[in-house]
Structures are given as structure tokens and as C-alpha cells.
Amino acid sequence: MSFYTHKRIWKLFLLIGAVTIGFFTLVYTDNLTKELKEEERKSVEIWIRAIKQITQSGAGEDELGLTLEVISQNTTIPIIIVEADSTINSHRNIKLPKDNPEEALQKELETLMKGEPLIIDLGSDELQYLYYDDSVLIKKLEWFPIIQLSVVALFIFIAYIAFNGARKAEQDQVWVGMSKETAHQLGTPTSSLLGWVDLLKLKEGNDDIAGELEKDVQRLQVITDRFSKIGSKPELSEQPLILAIEEIIDYLKRRTAANIQFKISMGDIPYLMVNINKVLFQWVVENICKNAVDAMKGSGIIEISIGNNNGHVNIDISDTGKGLHRNQFKTIFKPGYTTKLRGWGLGLSLAKRIIEGYHGGKLFVKESELGKGTTFRLTLPKA
């Protein structure tokens, strides 16, 4: 099982864990809220009995001290008492505005009347109806799990962004260090080989060998130049896109099997100019095409289509290879991910960095179908 498969499994477990915690938090809070609502209902019923006792009793205030205390202790539950004809008798714990308090109280009553009232039987067929709402405490408690989960989610999101940023910065340092060291290590033997090429040219009969060797040394110089540009801000210049692509495709044609066909389609924009670093851009095209050759196992068609779209240039590189699973569309750009036995999994990661980090464009898998092929899309700003 690959590293990225393990990573997806861990993400799934973390997601399931978060959902489980959130579910039990909501269930627990909901049960607690129901218990508090039941307690408040009991408090309101006690309050009703206290009102009835005061109304029906002729005792003095001293004798009804406990009853009055029960009534006065309700400082949180909003209550409205209405007569049988729905006129408001009294209310408690309802904040009303200074402007039009009667209208606001009537609207509050209409809201409370959506629930079932408690009946106050005052005797002699005299009835009143009490409507009440949940206290502020219960309302806050109902919102508590949502706020809690939101805060936790925000914290996890910020931590994830910070962790990813730190990891990306660390990866960038590794990329830069590796690239600079590779360029440095290639520089010395390349210079030495150039000297040997010159010596070969001085001797008769070595022209063919010297010519081929010189081409390979020049290729090594191009590779050295590519690595030396990683980590430093590349210089972009206005280039004819078709010439840059044709140049690298001509190189690839000479080094791939005869059964690999290359097709280039420019549409109606043959002289399109783009701001690119030619060395790095050609590296990206070469990398994608080499992966396509491997995917087609030495036989197939690689088609490069160029289109113009709202200030951007779209370059689609399609092959007729084995295709990709949808869950590989993003994973293949991760450092270290490879399907080759001898691959390092760095090519497409570098390609994405070059296009998006240096050229301000995008590189992604546009579409793919197993057994039919894959299309990569490069998007670049127009010059």
C-alpha cells in the first residue's frame, strides 16, 4: 500500500472521528436541552399555582411571602398571560422597545401562540391562558454545539493551512537545495567533456563521434541550466509558443520509438506569443510527453492542441495510453508519487511548480479514461 493510500485512509479516519464527536455532542446537548425545557415547564406550572393562590386567597402579603417569592424568582422565562378573549393581561421577562411597545408585545404574543398554552383556572368559570418561551439560557445552549463545532472546525482549518504551509516551505527548500546541488555536480564533468570533445575534433576521423558527443554534452548543459533555474526567479521573455513546442517535440521525435506519433494543432492562432522561460517550459512539455510515452508502452499518438481563451492560452497534451483513475488526478502531482518501478515521482511535481509557481499558470489533468488515454492541460497568461 502506497504512502498516499495510507494518507487517504488516515484522512478518512479523522473525518469519521470528527463526525462522530460532532454527532455525540449534538445528541448530548439536545438531551440536556430537553431536560432543561422540562424543568422550565415545571417552574411555569409552579408559577401558575402561585398566581392562583394569590388570586383565590384573601390572605395578606405577609402570609403569602413564599408564594410571592416564587413569582418573583422567575427572571428568565418570557411569559404572557391573556384573557379568554385573547387580550393581554400581563407579561414578564420580555424586552420591549421604547417605540410602540404595545405593537411589539402583540407580535411577541403571536409568536408564542404557535405553541400550546397553559390554562390558569381562576374558578367561577374564569380562565386565563399563559404562553411562554424558552429562556435565554436554553436558547444559548441550543446554539452552543454549533458554535463549539464551528470553533473546532476553524481551529482545525487554520492548523491544517499552517501545517501545509510549513510543509510546503520545507519541500521548497529541499527542491531548491537538490536542484542547485545537481546543477553544481553536473557543471564540472560537463565542462570537462567539452574539453574532450575539442580534443577529438583535432584528430582526423573522429568528426562523427565528436559531433554526436557534442550534442549529448549540449544536452547536459541544457539539463544543468534547468536545475540551476529552480529556486531562483526565472526570467520570462516573450516567445512564439509554436516554435518553443516544435523545438522540444523535434528533440523527442529523435529519441522515441517510431511507433510514437506526434501531432501539433494550432487552430487559427499560429503566431501566438507568450511570456515564458523557454528552458523551463520545454522541460515541462518534455516531462509530460515522456510520461505519455511510458503510458502508451512505445506505441500510440501524442497530440498537442493549442487554444486561446479569454486572455489565456490553453495547451492540451493528450495521449492514447492506459489512462488514470479519477482519484489519481491530483495525487500524481505530489512529490514521490509514481507508478513506475524505477521512478522517483518528481517530474510532474516539478512541472506543476514551474507552470504555477514561475509562470503564473495552471497544470492539471483535464480528463482521463482508463484504457483510452489522458489529457493534461497547461494554462498560461497571454503576452
N, C-alpha and C positions, 0 to 999 in steps of 0.2 A: 504494500500500500504506500503511495507516494506521500511526500510531505504535504502537498496541497490537499490531498484527500483527507489526511488527518486534520488539517486546519479547518476544512469544511465541517467535519464531524464535531470538532470542538465548538465551532460557532453554533451548530445546531443544538448541542447540549446546553450551551449558555443561553440560547434563545428559549429553549424549553424550560430551563431553570427560572429565567426571568418571568416567563408567562405563568409558571406555577406559583411563584412568590406573589405575583400580582393578583392571581385568582384567589388565593387563600386570604390575602389582605382584604380584598373586596368582600369576600364571604364573611370574614370575621367582623369587619366594620358594619356590614349590613345587619348581622345578627345583633351586634351591640346597639345599633340604632333602633332596631325593633324593640329591644328590651327597654331602652330609654323612652321610646314613644308610649309603651305600655305604662311605664311609671308616670309619665306626664298625664296620661288619661286618668289614672287613678287619682292623681293630685287634683285634676279638674273636678272629678266626681266628689272628692272631699270638699272642694271649694263650693260646689253646688249645695252639699248638705249644710255647710256653714251658712250660706245665704238663706236657705230655707229656715234654719234655726233662728236666725236673726229676724226674718220676716214674720215667722209664726209665733215667736216668743215675745212676751211682754216684759222680759227681764231688763234690767238696767245694764248700762255699759260695763259696770264692774263685774257683774255676774257673767257677762259674755266675753270676758277678756280673752280666753283661749280661742273662742270662735273668731273673734276679730283678728287675733294674731295669725290664725290660719289663712284668713283672707289677705292680710297684708303681706304675707310671705311670698305670695305669687308675684314675682317681679320679672319673670322671663317669658311666660306663656301668653301670647296675644289672645285676648278674649273679647267677644262682642255678644251682649245679651239683647235679644229682640223680643218684642211683644208678639202676641198671636197674629197681629196684622202686619208683622214684619217691620214695624217701626223700632228704631234703635232705642233701647232703654239705657244701657250703659256700656262702657268699654274699658279695657285695661291693657297696658303694655303695648300700645300701638302708637308709633310715632307719626304725628300728623304735621303737615306743613302749615306755616302761618297763613298762607293764602289759600282760601277755600278749603278749610279743614273738614267741613261737612261733606263736601263732594268727595274728598279723598277717603273719608271714613266709609261712605256709601260704596265706593269702588272696592275697598278692602272687604266689606261685608259680602259683596257679590262674589268675590274670590273665595271667601271662606264658606259660602253657602253651597259650593260644589261638593263639600263633604257632608256627612251625616251629622245633625246637631244632637246635643244632649238636652233632654227635656227637664225643665225645672217645674215641678208640680207644687204650686203655692197653696193648693187647696181651694175649695169653693169653685172648682172648675176653672181656676185661673192658672194658665200655663205660660211659661216663657221658654225661649229656646236659646241655648248657648252654643255659639260657634267658636272654635279655637283653632289655632295654627301651631305648627311645631315651633319650639323655642329656638332662639339664635344658636344655642349650643348644638342642638340636633342638626340644624342646617349646616353648621360648620363641620360637624362630624361627617355628614354625608359627602361633603367636598374633600374631606381630609385624605382618603385613599387616592383620589385623582391627583390632588396636589402632591402627595407623597411620591406617587409613581412618576409624575412629571419631573419632579426634582431629581429623583434617582435616574430617570432616563436622560435628563440633561447632563447630569454628572458623568454618566457612562459615555455619552456622546462626546463631551469635552475631553474626557480621559482618552477615548479612542482616537480623536483627532490629534491630541498631543502625542500619544504613543506612535501613531502613524507618521507624524511629522518628524519625531526624533529618529524613528527607524529609517525614514526616507533620507534624512540628513546623513545618517551613518552609512547608508548604502551609497549615497552620492560620494562621500569621502572615499569609500572603498573603490568605486568606479574610477574616480579621478586618480587615486594613487596607483591602481593597477594599470590604467591606461598610460600614465606618464612613465611608469617603470617599464612597461612593454615598449614604448617608443624609444626610451633610452637604451634598452637592451638591444633593440633592432638596429639602432643607429650605427654602432661601432662595426658589426660584421658587414652591414650594407656598404659602408664606406670602403671597407677592405675589399669586398667583392668588386666594387667599381675599379679599384686598382688592378685587380687580377684581370678584369675584362680588357683594360687598356694594354696590359702585357700580352694578352692573347692576340689582340689586334696587330701588334707589332710583328708577330710571326706569320709568315705566309701559310695559307692552307687552313687557317682557323677562323675564317670570316663567318662561316655559318654558325659554328659553335659560339663564337663571340657575340654574334647578333642575337641568338636565342637567349644566351646567358644575360645579355644586357637588358632584354625585355623583362626577364624574371627579376633582375635587380631593380629595374624601374618599378616593377610591381611591388617589390618590397618597400621601396621608397614611398609609394602611394599608401601602403598599409601603415608605415611608420607615421606618415603625415596625418592619417586618420586618427590614430591613437593619440598623437600629440595635441590634437584639437579638442579631445574630450576633456572637460573640466575647465577650459578657458572659453571666454566668449568668442564664438566664431564670427568671422567677417562674412556678412551676406552681401552679395552683389547681384545686380540684375542680369539674369541669364535666359537665353532661349531654352525653354523647357524641353522641346523635342530633341535638340542637339545633345543635351545632358543625358537624356534617356537612351537615345540611339547609340551614344558612345559606350555606355555600360552594357547595353544589350549586344553590341558587336563583340565586346570582350567576352561576354558569357557564351555567345554562339560558338566561339572558337574553343571553348573549354567544356562543352556539354555534348552529350551523345547526339548523333544525327537524327534520332527519333524524337528529339525535343524541338518543337516548332515555336518560334516567337512571332507574335503579331502585335503591331502598334497601330492604334486607331486614334487620330487627332480630331476627327469631326471637321467642323468649319473654323477651327482656330489653330492653324498650323504654325503660326509665328507668335505664340503666347509667351510673354515674358514673366518671370517670377523672380523674387528675391530669395536666393538660396546660397548655401555654401556647397559648391559643386562636389567637392571631395566627399563630404559627409552625406549629401543627398544621394549620390551614386552608391555609397555604401549601403544605405537603406534599401534601395531598389535591388542591388545585388543580393543582399541578405534574404529578402522576401522571395526573389526568384530562385535562389539556391534551395530554400526550403520547399518551394513548389516542385523543383526537380526531384528532390528526395521523396516528396509525397506521391509523385507520379511514377516512381521507380524506373526512371530512364526512358519513359515513353509517354508523350502527351503534348498538350498545347498550353503555352503561357501567353495570355492576351493582355495587353496594356491599353486601357481606354482612358482618354483624357477629355474632360468636360469642363465647361465654365458655368459657375452657379453663384449669382449674387455676390460678386466681389471675391469669390474663392475659386480655386482650381481643384477639381476632383480627379485623382489619379487612381483608377481601379486596376489592380493586378489580379487576374483570375487564372486558375489552373484547373486541370481535369484530374486532380489527384484523388486521394482517398477521403478527403473531407474531414470535418471536425464535428464533435458533439457540441451542442449549444453551451454546455457548461464549461467548455474549453475556450470560448470566445475571449474571455478576459484573462483566464489563467495562463494562456500561452505567452503573455507579455510579462509575466512575473519572473524575476531573476531565479535561475536554477531549474525552471520548468522545461523539460524536454521529453520528447517521445523517442529520441534516438539513443541507441546503446552507447555511443561514444560522444554524445553531445554534452555541452556544458550548460545549455539553456540560457545563454547570454545574448544571442544575436537579436532576437525580436525585442528584448528588453532595451538593448542599446538603440535599436531602430526607433522605438517609441520615444525614448529620451531625446534622440536627435530631432525628430519631427516636432514633438510637442514642446520640449524644453528650449531648443535652439531656433526653430523656425516658426514657432507660434502657430503650428497647425495641429492636425489630429491624425492618429493612426489607429485603426480598429478593423475588426472583422466585419465586413458589410453583410456577408451571407455565406453559408456553407451547407452542403448536403452530403451526407455520408455516401461514398461510392461515386459521387459526381464531381466534387471539387469545391474549392474555396475562393472567395474574393476578398482581398484586402483593399481598404480604401485609405489613401493619403489625401488629406485636405491641406492646401497651402493658401495663404493670402496672395492675391494678385499684386504684381509690382505696380 
